[in-house]
Amino acid sequence: MTDESTCPTPQIPDFEMIRQIGRGGFGQVWLARNRATGLLRAVKLIPRSSSAAADPAGRELVSITRLETIRHRRHPNLLDIHHVGQTDAFVFLVTDLADTATGAPFTDPRDYTPATLEHRLSGAPAAPVECLTWTRQLLFGLASLHEAGMVHRDVKPANCLFLDGQLKLADFGLLTEADSHPSRIGTQAYMPPDGPMDTRADVYAAGLVIYEMITGRGVEQFPQLADRAGSIASDATLSALLKLVLDACQLDRKDRFSDARCMLAALEQRLAESARPARWTRRVAIGLVAVAAVAAVAWAGLYRVSSSPVHANFITYPFGAAVLLDGQPLMDPDGRPATTPCTIDNVSAGLHDVVFQHPDYPDLKFDAIDFRGQRQVVGSWEMLPGESDSQPIQGGLP
């Protein structure tokens, strides 16, 4: 690996290059000072190549030219590019500097780290109000590209910057026309399993980004909820966002939103529905957890059928039910009897009988659940104690 401290500082007209603050697959980002104004800026450098077949600088120029051609006005949720230039060695882009990762005022260039969504999450879920605000801002920016007939092809937390507290979608190096049969290029973890990299692929990636916001889990763990299931089901905003995620990330591309504008409209509709009376909201929460379970099964069936021990999610509504597997209580990592919602990481793959035992309800029984392909079991009672038409129901996954 090359030691960046020993590499020569790139020479860019009109800018004092201070230090590298970011790096991607096709270039690097530097903190720089404009020699004329003294203002600090971010400068992205893309190395030029003599090979037409592998020329990221040339591709970036084409993408930025497309962006500037189709944009009739600036959008508050897209990162502005103030200048595009080139030297013998690089194509370079000059943009505003993102907020500091800590949120503190900028003081010393040596301590500066840009605020990205990736950094803001860092393995922890965001607060519900932040999840909703950032989701809207991400989708507003993405929708402006889709409405102009363009696709981004690299939506991910590292490409979401915060500037004056506002989320802005950045890095347009893979931008292309939506109707040009875009090739499958981007960041693998955020690409759909199959199909072209069109607006529906951008929707899929946006869904995964929102999943990371509301769960704090890595994208490779989608669609697991684990210990976040209870928090999500009990919060109207997070429940609406979870439903949005599951619809955006359907395995069959025809079942996804056609573009980000449709995804935004669906979000607002679900938020309005979540404001209905509490009893209705409880039932929606049950349904959302069940839908998440179905998604987990579909993904497990596509990618993770195994005979080795697996993790499995057990969820009931109301929560607090003991879980019995083949007549024996499951234990949590601390050695105590597990209660729902919970994730058990050493369930042997194969057929098992599952029973949920809640102190206020009859047992819910599920026979011959096949954990070679299934990773989540959901049980629910339709009504809460004290409601006159309370009837226990059984619910499981096929």
Phi, psi and omega in degrees: 000138181283134176281112185296334181292339180263354179284145179295143177291128181295148180256117182236130182304133173073005182230138170268113182278118188270302177194159179284134182237000180193158181208139178230190182291335187240000182184189180223157180242133182241145167279129186219155178244127177291123186293333182278316185261339184080001182280144178276139181221166170260133179237118177268130181247127176241116183299139176281152181226146177277352181266119179293334182284336181223077184229083182299328179295316178297319179295321179296318178300316179298316182296315181293323177298318176301314183299313182291332180288320187268347181273116180272344177204159178290150178243135184294346181247020169239136180291127179285142173252117186274332183203142174238128180218179179209149172238185177296331186260332189222155153263136181229147180237136180250126180228170173296157178274133178292164174302166175285148182298329181280343184086354180281157177301149179290128180233303186240119179304334181290339183256002188285131170230127183292145179277108174246161175298324177303315181289322182296325181282300176047045175082007180233144178291152175275161176295150182307318181294324177291319178303315182292315180298312182292324178298312179300315182295318177300313183289326175299313180296315181294321180297325179295327176289315181297320180294335178270006177081024182240156172236146185277312177073005176210048177285123179194162183302326181293340180259016174247112181256157174249127179228118187054037177081356183258135178286132179230129175286134186229183177060090184256024184293339180252010180301138177205174180288140183292332184260020184257018184053062185302140179286160181279092179220144182154203176266118192308317185297337183254007179268142177295160184300329180205176178093166182288160178273071183252197181299327178291330175290321174298319177299316178302312180297318178299321177300318179294323178296318179294322175304316179296323179298313190275340182251333187074009181262154179292155183299332181291348180264357178303137006254032183297142175250324178047234187285358176270352184302315182296315181296320181290315183294333183267359181242122185298320181294313181294324178297317178296321180291324178297316178298320178299316180300312184295324177287324180291331187254026176302141180294324177274117186301332181292339181270355178275168172298144182289331178198179185291330178295318177295324179295320177297315180299319179295321179300312182296323178297317182289328175294321178295319179295325183290346179275001178290174184306156189300322183297318177297319182297323178299319181291323176299319179301318177301313182297321181296316179296322178294319178296320177299322179295317178299318178298319179298320179295315181299316181292321179297319180295328182280324191240335196226043175282123188210155175263356180281164175304143184231165169271150179216140178265139177234120188225136171228160169228122357297163178285179173090020178268140173287151182244125176247132177244116183054040176084355182248135179294137174282148181247144177279174182301339179270004178084011178259156177303129183284139174234153185285148355279144181208159174239126178249128191260007182228035177284128180287134180295138182140191183274132178218149170267135182240135176231133172256127180242111179249139184298339184252005186219160171295158180296145171254127185240137178229119184264141170055052171285128184264102183278006172288333179236339183261140182234005184206137177235133182238132172234146180210150170250137191294319184242161174273160180305141177096345177278133193297330183260028182298124178222127178290140175231155177252139177221134177215187182246141180294000000 
